[in-house]
């Protein structure tokens, strides 16, 4: 899958809708592989809204490991409070 990890959440939702388990797994792999400080908060919020627990958990682990860099992101202020719970 050669697309932005930001769109992979939408593709995952479509794959789930049509029961394409392999495509769902490929989307999760693509998201996890391309996660970085710039997109982790966006992906976390998208995973929370789309109810993708593995991606949400991976994002939270990534944030814990890279706390200093992620906390300085302006996107943190836009994050919904229940996402971090």
Biopython code that builds the backbone (N, CA, C, O; Angstrom):
import numpy as np
from Bio.PDB.StructureBuilder import StructureBuilder

atoms = [
    (1, "UNK", "N", (0.839, -1.176, 0.000)),
    (1, "UNK", "CA", (0.000, 0.000, 0.000)),
    (1, "UNK", "C", (0.880, 1.234, 0.000)),
    (1, "UNK", "O", (1.637, 1.459, 0.945)),
    (2, "UNK", "N", (0.792, 2.007, -1.013)),
    (2, "UNK", "CA", (1.626, 3.185, -1.121)),
    (2, "UNK", "C", (0.753, 4.430, -1.050)),
    (2, "UNK", "O", (0.542, 5.120, -2.048)),
    (3, "UNK", "N", (0.263, 4.696, 0.118)),
    (3, "UNK", "CA", (-0.571, 5.864, 0.326)),
    (3, "UNK", "C", (-0.217, 6.473, 1.666)),
    (3, "UNK", "O", (0.494, 5.863, 2.465)),
    (4, "UNK", "N", (-0.698, 7.642, 1.906)),
    (4, "UNK", "CA", (-0.444, 8.313, 3.166)),
    (4, "UNK", "C", (-1.069, 7.534, 4.317)),
    (4, "UNK", "O", (-2.181, 7.019, 4.205)),
    (5, "UNK", "N", (-0.337, 7.458, 5.422)),
    (5, "UNK", "CA", (-0.867, 6.760, 6.593)),
    (5, "UNK", "C", (-2.119, 7.457, 7.119)),
    (5, "UNK", "O", (-2.933, 6.837, 7.804)),
    (6, "UNK", "N", (-2.278, 8.739, 6.803)),
    (6, "UNK", "CA", (-3.478, 9.456, 7.220)),
    (6, "UNK", "C", (-4.715, 8.914, 6.510)),
    (6, "UNK", "O", (-5.801, 8.913, 7.090)),
    (7, "UNK", "N", (-4.573, 8.459, 5.278)),
    (7, "UNK", "CA", (-5.688, 7.891, 4.551)),
    (7, "UNK", "C", (-5.894, 6.411, 4.845)),
    (7, "UNK", "O", (-6.953, 5.853, 4.559)),
    (8, "UNK", "N", (-4.891, 5.791, 5.410)),
    (8, "UNK", "CA", (-4.990, 4.367, 5.712)),
    (8, "UNK", "C", (-6.081, 4.081, 6.734)),
    (8, "UNK", "O", (-6.672, 3.001, 6.712)),
    (9, "UNK", "N", (-6.359, 5.021, 7.627)),
    (9, "UNK", "CA", (-7.452, 4.828, 8.585)),
    (9, "UNK", "C", (-8.776, 4.739, 7.827)),
    (9, "UNK", "O", (-9.604, 3.879, 8.124)),
    (10, "UNK", "N", (-8.975, 5.613, 6.863)),
    (10, "UNK", "CA", (-10.199, 5.567, 6.053)),
    (10, "UNK", "C", (-10.288, 4.273, 5.250)),
    (10, "UNK", "O", (-11.362, 3.684, 5.129)),
    (11, "UNK", "N", (-9.161, 3.836, 4.706)),
    (11, "UNK", "CA", (-9.138, 2.587, 3.947)),
    (11, "UNK", "C", (-9.450, 1.416, 4.882)),
    (11, "UNK", "O", (-10.154, 0.482, 4.500)),
    (12, "UNK", "N", (-8.922, 1.472, 6.111)),
    (12, "UNK", "CA", (-9.205, 0.419, 7.099)),
    (12, "UNK", "C", (-10.707, 0.333, 7.361)),
    (12, "UNK", "O", (-11.270, -0.761, 7.407)),
    (13, "UNK", "N", (-11.358, 1.490, 7.533)),
    (13, "UNK", "CA", (-12.803, 1.515, 7.786)),
    (13, "UNK", "C", (-13.556, 0.879, 6.617)),
    (13, "UNK", "O", (-14.489, 0.103, 6.823)),
    (14, "UNK", "N", (-13.151, 1.206, 5.403)),
    (14, "UNK", "CA", (-13.789, 0.595, 4.234)),
    (14, "UNK", "C", (-13.548, -0.914, 4.181)),
    (14, "UNK", "O", (-14.454, -1.688, 3.871)),
    (15, "UNK", "N", (-12.322, -1.316, 4.485)),
    (15, "UNK", "CA", (-12.004, -2.749, 4.482)),
    (15, "UNK", "C", (-12.841, -3.482, 5.521)),
    (15, "UNK", "O", (-13.316, -4.590, 5.270)),
    (16, "UNK", "N", (-13.023, -2.873, 6.680)),
    (16, "UNK", "CA", (-13.851, -3.494, 7.727)),
    (16, "UNK", "C", (-15.304, -3.592, 7.266)),
    (16, "UNK", "O", (-15.969, -4.604, 7.488)),
    (17, "UNK", "N", (-15.783, -2.537, 6.627)),
    (17, "UNK", "CA", (-17.162, -2.518, 6.136)),
    (17, "UNK", "C", (-17.428, -3.672, 5.179)),
    (17, "UNK", "O", (-18.505, -4.269, 5.199)),
    (18, "UNK", "N", (-16.438, -3.984, 4.338)),
    (18, "UNK", "CA", (-16.614, -5.035, 3.342)),
    (18, "UNK", "C", (-16.016, -6.377, 3.770)),
    (18, "UNK", "O", (-15.964, -7.317, 2.975)),
    (19, "UNK", "N", (-15.566, -6.467, 5.022)),
    (19, "UNK", "CA", (-15.056, -7.732, 5.542)),
    (19, "UNK", "C", (-13.736, -8.175, 4.942)),
    (19, "UNK", "O", (-13.482, -9.375, 4.835)),
    (20, "UNK", "N", (-12.894, -7.239, 4.552)),
    (20, "UNK", "CA", (-11.604, -7.556, 3.943)),
    (20, "UNK", "C", (-10.520, -7.569, 5.019)),
    (20, "UNK", "O", (-9.803, -6.586, 5.206)),
    (21, "UNK", "N", (-10.413, -8.690, 5.717)),
    (21, "UNK", "CA", (-9.504, -8.777, 6.864)),
    (21, "UNK", "C", (-8.043, -8.586, 6.479)),
    (21, "UNK", "O", (-7.289, -7.947, 7.213)),
    (22, "UNK", "N", (-7.643, -9.120, 5.363)),
    (22, "UNK", "CA", (-6.254, -8.950, 4.931)),
    (22, "UNK", "C", (-5.945, -7.482, 4.648)),
    (22, "UNK", "O", (-4.879, -6.985, 5.011)),
    (23, "UNK", "N", (-6.867, -6.802, 4.008)),
    (23, "UNK", "CA", (-6.687, -5.372, 3.743)),
    (23, "UNK", "C", (-6.640, -4.580, 5.048)),
    (23, "UNK", "O", (-5.884, -3.616, 5.165)),
    (24, "UNK", "N", (-7.443, -4.982, 6.023)),
    (24, "UNK", "CA", (-7.414, -4.316, 7.330)),
    (24, "UNK", "C", (-6.029, -4.458, 7.955)),
    (24, "UNK", "O", (-5.471, -3.491, 8.474)),
    (25, "UNK", "N", (-5.487, -5.653, 7.902)),
    (25, "UNK", "CA", (-4.157, -5.899, 8.453)),
    (25, "UNK", "C", (-3.078, -5.108, 7.736)),
    (25, "UNK", "O", (-2.168, -4.578, 8.374)),
    (26, "UNK", "N", (-3.171, -5.022, 6.414)),
    (26, "UNK", "CA", (-2.197, -4.245, 5.642)),
    (26, "UNK", "C", (-2.273, -2.761, 5.986)),
    (26, "UNK", "O", (-1.249, -2.081, 6.044)),
    (27, "UNK", "N", (-3.463, -2.269, 6.208)),
    (27, "UNK", "CA", (-3.624, -0.864, 6.595)),
    (27, "UNK", "C", (-2.975, -0.600, 7.951)),
    (27, "UNK", "O", (-2.278, 0.400, 8.125)),
    (28, "UNK", "N", (-3.203, -1.487, 8.900)),
    (28, "UNK", "CA", (-2.600, -1.327, 10.227)),
    (28, "UNK", "C", (-1.080, -1.359, 10.125)),
    (28, "UNK", "O", (-0.397, -0.557, 10.761)),
    (29, "UNK", "N", (-0.553, -2.274, 9.335)),
    (29, "UNK", "CA", (0.906, -2.341, 9.149)),
    (29, "UNK", "C", (1.451, -1.058, 8.537)),
    (29, "UNK", "O", (2.487, -0.554, 8.972)),
    (30, "UNK", "N", (0.766, -0.531, 7.537)),
    (30, "UNK", "CA", (1.216, 0.701, 6.881)),
    (30, "UNK", "C", (1.199, 1.875, 7.848)),
    (30, "UNK", "O", (2.116, 2.697, 7.847)),
    (31, "UNK", "N", (0.172, 1.955, 8.662)),
    (31, "UNK", "CA", (0.074, 3.034, 9.647)),
    (31, "UNK", "C", (1.219, 2.940, 10.646)),
    (31, "UNK", "O", (1.901, 3.930, 10.910)),
    (32, "UNK", "N", (1.427, 1.761, 11.195)),
    (32, "UNK", "CA", (2.461, 1.574, 12.210)),
    (32, "UNK", "C", (3.864, 1.811, 11.641)),
    (32, "UNK", "O", (4.730, 2.360, 12.322)),
    (33, "UNK", "N", (4.076, 1.403, 10.421)),
    (33, "UNK", "CA", (5.392, 1.540, 9.797)),
    (33, "UNK", "C", (5.759, 3.004, 9.574)),
    (33, "UNK", "O", (6.929, 3.371, 9.681)),
    (34, "UNK", "N", (4.778, 3.837, 9.266)),
    (34, "UNK", "CA", (5.034, 5.218, 8.893)),
    (34, "UNK", "C", (4.702, 6.228, 9.990)),
    (34, "UNK", "O", (4.636, 7.428, 9.724)),
    (35, "UNK", "N", (4.497, 5.765, 11.195)),
    (35, "UNK", "CA", (4.179, 6.659, 12.300)),
    (35, "UNK", "C", (5.396, 7.494, 12.678)),
    (35, "UNK", "O", (6.506, 6.972, 12.778)),
    (36, "UNK", "N", (5.189, 8.786, 12.885)),
    (36, "UNK", "CA", (6.286, 9.660, 13.317)),
    (36, "UNK", "C", (5.730, 10.781, 14.197)),
    (36, "UNK", "O", (4.523, 10.855, 14.429)),
    (37, "UNK", "N", (6.610, 11.642, 14.681)),
    (37, "UNK", "CA", (6.202, 12.717, 15.591)),
    (37, "UNK", "C", (5.191, 13.667, 14.954)),
    (37, "UNK", "O", (4.344, 14.229, 15.649)),
    (38, "UNK", "N", (5.275, 13.844, 13.666)),
    (38, "UNK", "CA", (4.401, 14.788, 12.974)),
    (38, "UNK", "C", (2.976, 14.277, 12.796)),
    (38, "UNK", "O", (2.039, 15.074, 12.745)),
    (39, "UNK", "N", (2.797, 12.957, 12.700)),
    (39, "UNK", "CA", (1.457, 12.442, 12.413)),
    (39, "UNK", "C", (0.843, 11.599, 13.523)),
    (39, "UNK", "O", (-0.308, 11.182, 13.396)),
    (40, "UNK", "N", (1.567, 11.334, 14.602)),
    (40, "UNK", "CA", (1.086, 10.421, 15.624)),
    (40, "UNK", "C", (-0.209, 10.896, 16.280)),
    (40, "UNK", "O", (-1.087, 10.079, 16.558)),
    (41, "UNK", "N", (-0.345, 12.179, 16.529)),
    (41, "UNK", "CA", (-1.560, 12.670, 17.185)),
    (41, "UNK", "C", (-2.763, 12.600, 16.252)),
    (41, "UNK", "O", (-3.868, 12.275, 16.687)),
    (42, "UNK", "N", (-2.559, 12.897, 14.993)),
    (42, "UNK", "CA", (-3.636, 12.778, 14.011)),
    (42, "UNK", "C", (-4.092, 11.317, 13.891)),
    (42, "UNK", "O", (-5.288, 11.026, 13.884)),
    (43, "UNK", "N", (-3.130, 10.421, 13.797)),
    (43, "UNK", "CA", (-3.448, 8.993, 13.672)),
    (43, "UNK", "C", (-4.136, 8.489, 14.939)),
    (43, "UNK", "O", (-5.086, 7.710, 14.862)),
    (44, "UNK", "N", (-3.662, 8.929, 16.100)),
    (44, "UNK", "CA", (-4.288, 8.532, 17.371)),
    (44, "UNK", "C", (-5.747, 8.946, 17.391)),
    (44, "UNK", "O", (-6.619, 8.144, 17.725)),
    (45, "UNK", "N", (-6.015, 10.177, 17.040)),
    (45, "UNK", "CA", (-7.392, 10.663, 17.046)),
    (45, "UNK", "C", (-8.239, 9.931, 16.011)),
    (45, "UNK", "O", (-9.391, 9.595, 16.285)),
    (46, "UNK", "N", (-7.697, 9.684, 14.846)),
    (46, "UNK", "CA", (-8.424, 8.950, 13.806)),
    (46, "UNK", "C", (-8.711, 7.516, 14.243)),
    (46, "UNK", "O", (-9.807, 7.000, 14.019)),
    (47, "UNK", "N", (-7.732, 6.882, 14.860)),
    (47, "UNK", "CA", (-7.921, 5.501, 15.341)),
    (47, "UNK", "C", (-8.965, 5.454, 16.439)),
    (47, "UNK", "O", (-9.747, 4.506, 16.515)),
    (48, "UNK", "N", (-8.984, 6.464, 17.285)),
    (48, "UNK", "CA", (-9.989, 6.529, 18.354)),
    (48, "UNK", "C", (-11.389, 6.668, 17.753)),
    (48, "UNK", "O", (-12.310, 5.949, 18.140)),
    (49, "UNK", "N", (-11.540, 7.581, 16.821)),
    (49, "UNK", "CA", (-12.851, 7.808, 16.194)),
    (49, "UNK", "C", (-13.326, 6.598, 15.401)),
    (49, "UNK", "O", (-14.518, 6.292, 15.374)),
    (50, "UNK", "N", (-12.383, 5.911, 14.755)),
    (50, "UNK", "CA", (-12.733, 4.762, 13.914)),
    (50, "UNK", "C", (-12.733, 3.447, 14.675)),
    (50, "UNK", "O", (-13.026, 2.395, 14.106)),
    (51, "UNK", "N", (-12.406, 3.507, 15.958)),
    (51, "UNK", "CA", (-12.394, 2.318, 16.823)),
    (51, "UNK", "C", (-11.445, 1.239, 16.305)),
    (51, "UNK", "O", (-11.848, 0.113, 16.011)),
    (52, "UNK", "N", (-10.159, 1.625, 16.204)),
    (52, "UNK", "CA", (-9.102, 0.705, 15.794)),
    (52, "UNK", "C", (-8.151, 0.545, 16.983)),
    (52, "UNK", "O", (-7.118, 1.213, 17.035)),
    (53, "UNK", "N", (-8.483, -0.334, 17.941)),
    (53, "UNK", "CA", (-7.687, -0.469, 19.165)),
    (53, "UNK", "C", (-6.196, -0.756, 18.955)),
    (53, "UNK", "O", (-5.378, -0.185, 19.677)),
    (54, "UNK", "N", (-5.801, -1.612, 18.004)),
    (54, "UNK", "CA", (-4.362, -1.870, 17.868)),
    (54, "UNK", "C", (-3.569, -0.620, 17.479)),
    (54, "UNK", "O", (-2.461, -0.406, 17.969)),
    (55, "UNK", "N", (-4.132, 0.190, 16.610)),
    (55, "UNK", "CA", (-3.447, 1.405, 16.178)),
    (55, "UNK", "C", (-3.426, 2.425, 17.308)),
    (55, "UNK", "O", (-2.416, 3.092, 17.528)),
    (56, "UNK", "N", (-4.531, 2.545, 18.018)),
    (56, "UNK", "CA", (-4.586, 3.477, 19.146)),
    (56, "UNK", "C", (-3.543, 3.099, 20.196)),
    (56, "UNK", "O", (-2.824, 3.964, 20.696)),
    (57, "UNK", "N", (-3.457, 1.822, 20.529)),
    (57, "UNK", "CA", (-2.472, 1.363, 21.516)),
    (57, "UNK", "C", (-1.046, 1.618, 21.035)),
    (57, "UNK", "O", (-0.194, 2.049, 21.812)),
    (58, "UNK", "N", (-0.791, 1.354, 19.770)),
    (58, "UNK", "CA", (0.541, 1.586, 19.207)),
    (58, "UNK", "C", (0.896, 3.072, 19.263)),
    (58, "UNK", "O", (2.027, 3.429, 19.593)),
    (59, "UNK", "N", (-0.062, 3.932, 18.943)),
    (59, "UNK", "CA", (0.170, 5.382, 19.003)),
    (59, "UNK", "C", (0.482, 5.820, 20.434)),
    (59, "UNK", "O", (1.393, 6.618, 20.653)),
    (60, "UNK", "N", (-0.257, 5.310, 21.394)),
    (60, "UNK", "CA", (-0.010, 5.677, 22.788)),
    (60, "UNK", "C", (1.372, 5.222, 23.247)),
    (60, "UNK", "O", (2.053, 5.942, 23.978)),
    (61, "UNK", "N", (1.784, 4.035, 22.823)),
    (61, "UNK", "CA", (3.141, 3.566, 23.136)),
    (61, "UNK", "C", (4.183, 4.473, 22.486)),
    (61, "UNK", "O", (5.186, 4.820, 23.110)),
    (62, "UNK", "N", (3.945, 4.852, 21.244)),
    (62, "UNK", "CA", (4.871, 5.733, 20.533)),
    (62, "UNK", "C", (4.988, 7.072, 21.267)),
    (62, "UNK", "O", (6.087, 7.605, 21.423)),
    (63, "UNK", "N", (3.864, 7.605, 21.712)),
    (63, "UNK", "CA", (3.869, 8.877, 22.435)),
    (63, "UNK", "C", (4.660, 8.752, 23.732)),
    (63, "UNK", "O", (5.419, 9.656, 24.083)),
    (64, "UNK", "N", (4.491, 7.652, 24.440)),
    (64, "UNK", "CA", (5.244, 7.462, 25.688)),
    (64, "UNK", "C", (6.748, 7.417, 25.421)),
    (64, "UNK", "O", (7.528, 7.974, 26.193)),
    (65, "UNK", "N", (7.155, 6.769, 24.351)),
    (65, "UNK", "CA", (8.579, 6.652, 24.019)),
    (65, "UNK", "C", (9.167, 7.972, 23.510)),
    (65, "UNK", "O", (10.358, 8.228, 23.690)),
    (66, "UNK", "N", (8.351, 8.798, 22.885)),
    (66, "UNK", "CA", (8.814, 10.055, 22.284)),
    (66, "UNK", "C", (8.086, 11.250, 22.905)),
    (66, "UNK", "O", (7.747, 12.213, 22.216)),
    (67, "UNK", "N", (7.858, 11.173, 24.185)),
    (67, "UNK", "CA", (7.022, 12.132, 24.896)),
    (67, "UNK", "C", (7.447, 13.583, 24.671)),
    (67, "UNK", "O", (6.617, 14.422, 24.321)),
    (68, "UNK", "N", (8.710, 13.878, 24.864)),
    (68, "UNK", "CA", (9.206, 15.252, 24.769)),
    (68, "UNK", "C", (8.926, 15.868, 23.395)),
    (68, "UNK", "O", (8.490, 17.015, 23.307)),
    (69, "UNK", "N", (9.168, 15.130, 22.357)),
    (69, "UNK", "CA", (8.973, 15.656, 21.002)),
    (69, "UNK", "C", (7.488, 15.806, 20.670)),
    (69, "UNK", "O", (7.091, 16.778, 20.026)),
    (70, "UNK", "N", (6.677, 14.857, 21.101)),
    (70, "UNK", "CA", (5.257, 14.875, 20.764)),
    (70, "UNK", "C", (4.518, 15.957, 21.561)),
    (70, "UNK", "O", (3.622, 16.613, 21.030)),
    (71, "UNK", "N", (4.885, 16.140, 22.807)),
    (71, "UNK", "CA", (4.199, 17.119, 23.658)),
    (71, "UNK", "C", (4.374, 18.537, 23.129)),
    (71, "UNK", "O", (3.511, 19.386, 23.353)),
    (72, "UNK", "N", (5.450, 18.804, 22.446)),
    (72, "UNK", "CA", (5.706, 20.137, 21.897)),
    (72, "UNK", "C", (4.926, 20.418, 20.620)),
    (72, "UNK", "O", (4.962, 21.534, 20.102)),
    (73, "UNK", "N", (4.230, 19.425, 20.117)),
    (73, "UNK", "CA", (3.474, 19.580, 18.874)),
    (73, "UNK", "C", (2.254, 20.479, 19.088)),
    (73, "UNK", "O", (1.539, 20.321, 20.078)),
    (74, "UNK", "N", (2.013, 21.414, 18.176)),
    (74, "UNK", "CA", (0.817, 22.257, 18.279)),
    (74, "UNK", "C", (-0.482, 21.453, 18.144)),
    (74, "UNK", "O", (-1.542, 21.912, 18.571)),
    (75, "UNK", "N", (-0.401, 20.278, 17.563)),
    (75, "UNK", "CA", (-1.585, 19.428, 17.391)),
    (75, "UNK", "C", (-2.114, 18.901, 18.713)),
    (75, "UNK", "O", (-3.263, 18.465, 18.790)),
    (76, "UNK", "N", (-1.299, 18.934, 19.747)),
    (76, "UNK", "CA", (-1.718, 18.415, 21.050)),
    (76, "UNK", "C", (-2.910, 19.191, 21.592)),
    (76, "UNK", "O", (-3.775, 18.612, 22.250)),
    (77, "UNK", "N", (-2.968, 20.470, 21.329)),
    (77, "UNK", "CA", (-4.066, 21.307, 21.817)),
    (77, "UNK", "C", (-5.386, 20.966, 21.135)),
    (77, "UNK", "O", (-6.453, 21.190, 21.706)),
    (78, "UNK", "N", (-5.323, 20.434, 19.938)),
    (78, "UNK", "CA", (-6.525, 20.088, 19.177)),
    (78, "UNK", "C", (-7.047, 18.692, 19.501)),
    (78, "UNK", "O", (-8.136, 18.319, 19.066)),
    (79, "UNK", "N", (-6.285, 17.933, 20.254)),
    (79, "UNK", "CA", (-6.645, 16.545, 20.558)),
    (79, "UNK", "C", (-7.815, 16.487, 21.520)),
    (79, "UNK", "O", (-7.833, 17.205, 22.520)),
    (80, "UNK", "N", (-8.772, 15.656, 21.235)),
    (80, "UNK", "CA", (-9.918, 15.460, 22.126)),
    (80, "UNK", "C", (-9.433, 14.798, 23.412)),
    (80, "UNK", "O", (-8.621, 13.873, 23.358)),
    (81, "UNK", "N", (-9.909, 15.249, 24.552)),
    (81, "UNK", "CA", (-9.406, 14.771, 25.837)),
    (81, "UNK", "C", (-9.642, 13.269, 26.057)),
    (81, "UNK", "O", (-8.797, 12.599, 26.651)),
    (82, "UNK", "N", (-10.759, 12.739, 25.596)),
    (82, "UNK", "CA", (-11.047, 11.315, 25.835)),
    (82, "UNK", "C", (-10.158, 10.383, 25.017)),
    (82, "UNK", "O", (-10.127, 9.180, 25.275)),
    (83, "UNK", "N", (-9.448, 10.912, 24.053)),
    (83, "UNK", "CA", (-8.560, 10.089, 23.220)),
    (83, "UNK", "C", (-7.419, 9.510, 24.065)),
    (83, "UNK", "O", (-6.995, 8.378, 23.830)),
    (84, "UNK", "N", (-6.934, 10.249, 25.017)),
    (84, "UNK", "CA", (-5.787, 9.816, 25.822)),
    (84, "UNK", "C", (-6.187, 8.880, 26.950)),
    (84, "UNK", "O", (-5.324, 8.429, 27.704)),
    (85, "UNK", "N", (-7.449, 8.581, 27.083)),
    (85, "UNK", "CA", (-7.913, 7.691, 28.157)),
    (85, "UNK", "C", (-7.931, 6.264, 27.671)),
    (85, "UNK", "O", (-8.292, 5.360, 28.425)),
]
sb = StructureBuilder()
sb.init_structure("model")
sb.init_model(0)
sb.init_chain("A")
sb.init_seg("    ")
for serial, (resi, resn, name, xyz) in enumerate(atoms, 1):
    if name == "N":
        sb.init_residue(resn, " ", resi, " ")
    sb.init_atom(name, np.array(xyz, "f"), 0.0, 1.0, " ", f" {name:<3s}", serial, name[0])
structure = sb.get_structure()
